[in-house]
Amino acid sequence: MKKIFLLVGLLSMSFLNAQDITDAVRYSQQDILGTARFRGMSGAFGALGGDMSALQINPAGSAVFLSSSGSVTLSTSNIQNDATYFNGFSETSSSNFNFNQIGATFVYNNRNESSVFNKLSLSIAYDQTTDLADEFIAFGRSNNSIDNFFLAEAQGVPLNLITVRPGEGVDGVYSFLGENEGYGVQQAFLGHESFIIEADDLTNSNNTTYFSNVASGFFDQDYFYESTGLNGKFTLNGGAQIHDNFYIGINLNSHFINYDRVTRFDEFNNNTGSAVNEIVFTNRLSTVGAGFSAQIGGILKVGNMLRLGASLESPTWYYIEEETTQKLITDGDNGRIILDPNVINIFPEYQLRTPARATGSVAVLFGKRGLISLDYSYKDYSSTEFDSDGFDNFSELNRQIEDTLQGASTLRIGGELRSGNWSFRGGYVYEESPYKNDLILGDREGLSLGIGYNFGKVKFDIAYDYSEQRRNQQFYPNAAFTNFASIDSYRDNLTFTLGLSL
């Protein structure tokens, strides 16, 4: 049975190690995984509306519906990650199934010709905003050992604090350190008890300097990464058509995060003089969060062909909770050491404010024959901010965010050609990296194709979209062990939507 303890934020420095910039980016990015029509046109719907997922770009889109409508969407996705790590190369593929969206819009047409409002709409919807599933394996030979991770955390920590005394157990000491000293001292304890590091003076209980038992040379290393989960939101929308040419709308959004990740690092060496020849370090993270945001938008009809759209989404204010578990195994002169504290680290709840987003849109309609649409969005990721109630452990991290992240633009272009009851679609998306250094995370590009058939009251749509992006995945962010793998990610999705006009 697992022991559970609470890290007291006022006493620990765990925030400085547990949260990092990658968390800020992960929960700030949104890529609406919506209806097949929406995805078939790469999401360029800000000036169009009339689609349930278009509401997530511009709330005024609900008032464009001619009658009450609803839709439900499912998709399958495949992720291929090509990882390069020193002299090693690996290719990993994984697939998953997503429930992308479900929603309905109820339209009230006002027959009173003297009224300002020609039409009112009310919508309720669920949309998946991000697919957090990912997996890769990296392997190669490095001259940099993970001993640096534990050694850096231990320097300055008294020896008696990270030593198991008679009558104590690994579980109890690990739990005590987490509750009273924080995440970093826990890592020092694991490194010391596994013999990766040793005190310079074993006879001095107040010793605060350490050396590594891992001799320098070459290290064969494997890193396994697997994550599951998603970001999503529930939306309550209200819209209105004012006279014949203007649509307005507002969204109230309830967001959630559900994210799990497991990483395992294996290292082996046969270097001369090394007292430790094998290290296996496993970490698990579980994250849940809830948040709120609001959106407002408008669409203007300029003649019969031109549509202009604009929308603004507020920051999302999240409350987030995290849990971690760890396990460390070593083998060498002291035999095989297994440190499995059997403890769940429960971190204090913290807040995250993601950046606002502004979107401008234009669409050209060619009667019933088709259309071309373009959206431009901007988000300033450097405004992302961590916070907590009653104390401030995030000032340094927030400063790093300002120095590391930037404002990023997204361009979406989509088109649709209609022939009878058939519709044929295509699109392109370009998303700028939120990092000033795009080697950390590169720009993302994607293409999409789609087809749909209108049966009258029922519509069925299929879309295929593909995107690629490059990143450098550091194994342990904000740590002295700075090794990383270069990842080329390729994602493709097949999406199916069933729509119903009421």
Disulfide bonds with the S-S distance in Angstrom:
none
